[in-house]
Amino acid sequence: MKVLVVGNGGREHALTWKLLQSPGVQEVVCVPGNGGTANLPRCRNLAMSVTAFEGIARCALVNNLELIVVGPEVPLAAGITDYLQAQGLTVFGPTQAGAQIESSKAWAKTLMAEAGIPTAAAAVFTERDAAIAYVNQHGAPTVIKADGLAAGKGVTVAMTVEEAIAALQAIFDGQFGDAGKRVVIEDYLTGDEVSVLAVTDGLTIRPLLPAQDHKRIGEGDTGENTGGMGAYAPAPLVTPALMAQIQTEVLEAAIAALRNRGIDYRGILYAGLMITPQGQPKVIEFNCRFGDPETQVILPLLKTPLEKILLACAQQRLADLPPLEWQTGAAACVVLAAAGYPAAYENGLPIHGIPEAEATGALVFHAGTKLVQSQVFTDGGRVIGVTAVGDGVTEALKNTYAAVECIDFEGRYYRRDIGHRVLM
């Protein structure tokens, strides 16, 4: 079969790489792709926006592409699945109605309350003064969230009232544009964070391996939130008993609540969870797509052909698919970012050492890159994700960092403590 992958990040490079591993996939077309997908055999990039719905549909129809996999949240929230399905195309990714579970944190909070899904108590505000008064009354620590999509950067964990008010001022002053027209203020949760991504056809839902992401820019989980600076899987924090609890109380409850709202949700449901000191899962947020960089550590461990899973979800026959198969061991990913990220950064810098990193056995997933003739250049904040596998997390991290040292570009920055929680 031929597949179209929408997106240009590390997640989409990983999806494309995994699809092309299967003998059942003849070709992958990436819209728009990046410098890494441009170099994959049996893959070609098309320079179109991820929201150019008409062009994407025309490409799929002309090239007889049998499955469209949507990577990023922005086109999902804008209704790409609705548009493509109306053209008779098969899509992996929820409709615009389903994507609200990520595109509106307030909407997701209401859904969780309806479903009885464990989560932090929260209040929603559209007025600055009311939000500030709430923070002054309830104190800190607290969590301030822009309601809409903010590329993973719209959340502030405020340890003081002053920090919370500063975050509110920035949001209401337009830091995140329309995404900040509403603000969600949540109770602060303690514990360990974990990402559980699950595939669903709207009726059946199956979790993938649990992963642990590292959101903060600084080592020791300090500094600003980013799109993710590294990850590892499987996260040993999620025992089989805990996963069974998450399956029932979170995943199945969410899909049932979506069905009750008349939403046929087919794609990824990604639960960002806090595991409390008592060992109980609480939902921090839901996302409507594959995580990045979690995808880069989950897919290398997957043995079941990826296109079979995605197609079964899109065609609502996931229950008929045999249990997912995984290889033993662990995988770890370290993100190399541009100097200045997550604030302003420079593009167009040459990247060196990728072949040497790949020669160690690591996987190099491009994110913010572009290929000009035969040279790869930086073209984003998170530039490259380096992934390696091992018998356990410790070995996987050792192999990953050995490959990281091979790659260089001006101002390269990466965290040197990915996996520190599990290593402790």
C-alpha positions in Angstrom: 0.0 0.0 0.0 0.9 3.7 -0.3 0.7 6.0 2.7 0.6 9.8 3.1 2.1 11.2 6.3 1.1 14.8 7.2 3.7 16.7 9.2 7.4 17.7 9.3 8.7 16.9 12.8 10.6 14.1 14.4 7.4 12.3 15.1 6.6 12.2 11.4 10.1 11.0 10.5 9.7 8.2 13.0 6.3 7.3 11.6 7.6 7.3 8.0 10.6 5.2 9.0 8.5 2.6 10.8 5.9 2.4 7.9 8.7 1.8 5.4 10.1 -1.1 7.5 7.0 -3.1 6.6 6.9 -5.2 3.4 3.3 -4.1 3.2 4.2 -0.5 2.5 5.4 0.4 -1.0 5.8 4.1 -0.7 5.3 7.0 1.8 4.6 10.6 0.7 5.3 13.2 3.4 3.6 16.6 3.4 5.8 18.6 3.8 8.4 16.2 5.4 11.9 17.4 6.4 15.6 16.8 5.7 15.4 13.3 7.1 12.4 12.0 5.2 13.9 13.5 2.1 16.7 10.9 2.4 14.5 7.9 3.1 14.2 5.3 0.2 10.7 4.9 -1.2 9.8 8.2 0.3 9.2 11.7 -1.2 8.4 15.0 0.2 5.8 17.4 -1.1 6.2 21.1 -0.2 2.7 21.9 1.0 1.3 23.3 4.3 -0.2 20.8 6.7 -3.4 22.8 6.4 -3.5 22.8 2.6 -6.5 20.3 2.8 -7.5 20.6 -0.9 -3.9 20.0 -2.1 -3.4 17.0 0.3 -6.7 15.5 -0.9 -5.7 15.9 -4.5 -2.3 14.3 -3.9 -3.9 11.3 -2.2 -6.5 10.8 -4.9 -4.1 11.2 -7.8 -1.5 8.9 -6.3 -3.9 6.3 -5.0 -2.8 6.7 -1.4 -4.7 4.2 0.7 -4.1 5.7 4.1 -3.4 9.2 5.4 -1.7 9.5 8.8 -2.0 13.0 10.4 0.9 13.7 12.7 0.4 17.2 14.2 -2.5 18.6 16.3 -2.9 21.8 14.3 -4.5 20.2 11.1 -6.5 17.9 13.3 -8.0 20.8 15.2 -8.6 22.6 11.9 -10.7 19.6 10.6 -8.4 17.9 8.2 -9.9 14.5 8.9 -13.5 15.7 8.2 -12.4 17.3 4.9 -10.4 14.2 3.7 -13.1 11.7 4.7 -15.6 13.8 2.8 -13.4 13.1 -0.3 -13.7 9.3 0.3 -10.2 9.0 1.8 -9.1 6.8 4.7 -7.6 8.8 7.6 -5.9 7.9 10.9 -6.6 10.8 13.2 -9.7 12.1 15.0 -12.3 14.5 13.5 -12.3 18.2 14.5 -14.9 17.4 17.2 -12.7 14.7 18.7 -9.5 16.9 18.5 -11.1 19.3 21.0 -9.8 17.0 23.6 -6.4 18.7 22.9 -7.4 21.9 21.3 -9.4 23.1 24.3 -8.3 22.2 27.8 -11.5 23.6 29.2 -13.5 21.2 26.9 -11.4 18.3 28.0 -11.8 19.1 31.7 -15.6 19.1 31.2 -15.4 15.7 29.4 -13.3 14.3 32.2 -15.8 15.4 34.8 -18.6 13.8 32.9 -16.7 10.5 32.6 -15.4 10.5 36.2 -11.8 10.5 35.0 -9.4 11.3 37.8 -7.8 14.7 37.3 -6.9 17.9 39.1 -9.6 20.4 40.2 -9.7 23.4 37.9 -11.4 26.7 37.1 -11.8 28.4 33.7 -11.4 32.2 33.1 -11.9 34.6 30.2 -11.1 37.7 32.3 -7.7 38.7 33.6 -8.9 40.3 36.9 -11.1 37.3 37.8 -8.2 34.9 37.1 -5.8 37.0 39.2 -8.3 37.2 42.1 -8.7 33.4 42.0 -4.9 32.9 42.2 -4.7 35.4 45.1 -7.4 33.5 47.0 -6.2 30.0 46.3 -2.4 30.6 46.5 0.4 28.6 45.1 1.8 26.3 43.8 -0.7 26.2 41.0 -0.8 25.4 37.2 -1.7 28.0 34.6 -2.7 26.8 31.2 -3.6 28.6 28.0 -6.8 26.9 26.8 -5.9 26.3 23.2 -2.9 24.9 21.2 0.4 26.4 22.1 3.0 23.9 20.7 3.4 22.3 24.2 4.5 25.6 25.7 1.3 27.0 27.1 1.6 25.6 30.6 3.3 27.3 33.6 3.8 25.4 36.8 3.9 28.3 39.2 5.5 27.8 42.5 4.6 31.3 43.8 1.6 33.6 43.4 3.8 36.1 41.7 4.9 33.6 39.1 1.2 32.6 38.5 0.1 36.2 38.1 3.0 36.8 35.7 2.0 33.8 33.6 -1.6 35.0 33.5 -0.5 38.5 32.5 1.6 37.1 29.6 -1.3 34.9 28.4 -3.9 37.7 28.5 -1.4 40.0 26.8 -1.4 37.7 23.8 1.6 35.5 24.3 -0.2 32.6 22.7 -2.6 34.5 20.6 -6.2 33.1 20.3 -5.0 30.1 22.3 -5.0 32.3 25.4 -8.5 33.7 25.1 -9.4 31.3 27.9 -7.2 30.2 30.8 -7.5 27.1 32.9 -6.1 27.3 36.4 -5.6 23.8 38.0 -4.6 22.5 41.4 -0.9 21.5 41.6 -0.3 17.7 41.5 2.7 15.9 42.8 4.2 12.7 41.7 5.8 11.3 38.5 4.7 12.1 35.0 4.2 9.4 32.4 2.8 9.3 28.8 0.4 6.6 27.8 -0.4 6.7 24.1 -3.2 4.4 22.9 -4.6 3.5 19.5 -8.4 3.4 19.1 -11.1 2.9 16.5 -13.7 4.6 18.7 -14.9 1.3 20.1 -11.8 -0.5 21.2 -8.7 1.1 22.7 -5.3 -0.4 23.1 -2.3 1.2 24.9 1.2 1.3 23.5 4.2 1.1 25.7 4.3 3.7 28.5 6.9 6.4 28.1 8.4 9.2 30.1 9.0 12.6 28.5 11.2 15.5 29.7 9.3 18.7 29.1 11.6 21.3 30.7 14.5 22.9 28.8 16.9 22.7 31.8 18.6 19.8 33.5 16.9 18.7 36.7 13.6 19.5 35.1 14.1 23.3 35.4 13.3 26.2 33.2 10.6 26.7 30.6 8.4 24.1 29.1 9.3 22.8 25.6 7.8 20.4 23.1 9.9 17.7 24.8 13.7 17.3 25.2 13.9 13.6 25.4 12.1 10.4 26.4 12.5 6.7 27.2 10.2 3.6 27.0 9.0 1.5 28.6 8.6 3.5 31.8 8.9 1.0 34.7 6.7 3.2 36.8 3.7 1.8 34.9 3.3 -1.7 36.2 0.9 -4.2 34.6 -1.6 -3.5 37.4 -1.3 0.2 37.0 -1.7 -0.1 33.2 -4.9 -2.1 33.8 -6.2 0.7 36.0 -5.3 3.3 33.4 -7.0 1.3 30.7 -10.3 1.2 32.7 -10.4 4.5 34.5 -8.8 6.7 31.9 -8.7 5.3 28.3 -12.0 3.3 28.2 -13.8 6.0 30.2 -12.6 8.7 27.8 -13.7 6.8 24.6 -17.1 6.0 26.2 -17.5 9.7 27.1 -16.6 10.8 23.5 -19.1 8.2 22.1 -21.8 9.6 24.5 -21.2 13.0 22.8 -21.7 11.5 19.4 -18.0 11.6 18.5 -16.5 8.8 16.5 -12.9 9.0 17.7 -10.4 7.1 15.5 -6.7 7.7 16.0 -4.3 8.2 19.0 -5.6 9.1 22.4 -2.6 10.3 24.4 -3.0 10.6 28.2 -0.4 12.7 30.0 -0.6 11.3 33.5 0.7 12.2 37.0 1.2 9.1 39.1 0.6 10.4 42.7 2.8 9.3 45.6 -0.1 6.9 46.5 0.3 5.2 43.1 -2.9 6.6 41.6 -3.1 8.0 38.0 -4.5 11.5 37.4 -4.8 13.0 34.0 -2.8 16.2 33.4 -3.9 16.5 29.8 -5.2 14.6 26.8 -3.6 14.9 23.3 -5.2 13.8 20.0 -2.0 12.7 18.2 1.2 10.8 18.6 3.6 12.3 21.2 6.9 13.9 20.2 9.4 12.6 21.3 7.6 9.6 22.8 6.9 8.3 19.3 10.7 8.1 18.7 11.1 5.6 21.6 7.9 3.6 21.2 8.0 2.8 17.5 11.5 1.3 17.5 10.2 -1.3 20.0 7.1 -2.2 18.0 7.1 -5.5 16.1 3.5 -5.5 14.7 3.5 -3.7 11.3 2.4 -0.2 12.0 0.2 0.2 8.9 -1.9 -2.8 10.1 -2.6 -1.0 13.4 -3.4 2.4 11.8 -5.6 0.9 9.1 -7.5 -1.2 11.6 -8.3 1.9 13.6 -9.3 3.9 10.6 -11.6 1.1 9.4 -13.0 0.4 12.9 -11.8 -3.2 13.2 -9.2 -2.9 15.9 -10.9 -5.6 18.0 -10.1 -8.1 15.2 -6.3 -7.3 15.3 -4.1 -9.8 17.3 -2.4 -8.4 20.4 0.3 -6.0 19.7 3.9 -7.4 19.7 6.9 -5.7 21.2 10.6 -6.5 21.3 12.3 -6.8 24.6 14.5 -4.0 26.0 14.2 -0.3 26.1 14.7 2.8 23.9 15.8 6.3 24.7 15.8 9.6 22.8 17.7 12.8 23.3 16.7 15.9 21.5 19.3 18.3 20.1 17.9 21.8 20.1 18.9 25.2 18.6 20.5 27.7 20.8 17.8 29.9 22.4 15.0 27.4 22.1 12.2 27.6 23.3 12.6 31.3 22.6 14.1 32.9 19.5 16.7 30.8 17.6 18.7 30.9 14.4 17.9 28.7 11.3 20.1 27.6 8.4 23.1 26.3 10.2 24.9 23.2 8.7 24.6 20.0 10.6 27.5 17.6 10.7 28.1 14.0 11.9 24.7 12.4 11.2 26.2 9.4 9.2 28.7 8.9 12.1 25.9 8.8 14.6 23.9 6.3 12.5 27.0 4.2 12.2 26.9 3.5 16.0 23.5 1.8 15.4 21.4 4.8 16.6 18.4 6.2 14.8 18.6 9.8 13.9 15.1 11.3 13.5 15.1 14.8 11.9 12.7 17.4 13.3 13.7 21.0 12.4 15.9 20.3 9.4 15.9 20.9 5.7 18.0 19.2 2.9 19.6 21.6 0.4 21.4 19.5 -2.3 23.3 17.1 -0.1 23.7 19.2 3.0 21.3 19.1 6.0 20.6 22.4 7.7 18.8 23.4 10.9 15.2 24.6 10.3 13.5 24.6 13.7 13.9 24.8 17.5 14.0 21.1 18.1 16.4 20.0 15.4 17.1 16.3 15.8 16.1 13.4 18.0 18.7 10.7 18.5 17.3 7.3 19.6 19.0 4.1 20.5 17.9 0.8 22.0 19.4 -1.4 24.7 18.7 -4.3 27.0 17.4 -1.8 29.5 17.0 2.0 30.0 20.5 2.4 31.3 22.1 0.8 28.2 19.7 2.5 25.8 20.7 5.9 27.3 24.4 5.0 27.1 24.0 4.1 23.4 22.0 7.3 22.7 24.5 9.7 24.3 27.4 8.0 22.5 25.6 8.8 19.2 24.7 12.3 20.3 28.4 13.2 20.6 28.8 12.5 16.9 26.4 15.2 15.8 27.3 18.9 15.8 25.9 22.3 14.7 26.6 25.7 16.0 24.9 26.3 19.3 23.7 22.7 19.7 22.0 22.2 23.1 20.8 19.0 24.7 20.0 17.8 28.2 22.5 15.4 29.7 20.1 14.0 32.3 17.4 12.3 30.2 16.2 9.3 32.2 17.4 10.7 35.5 14.3 9.6 37.3 14.6 5.9 36.4 18.4 5.9 36.8 17.9 7.1 40.4 
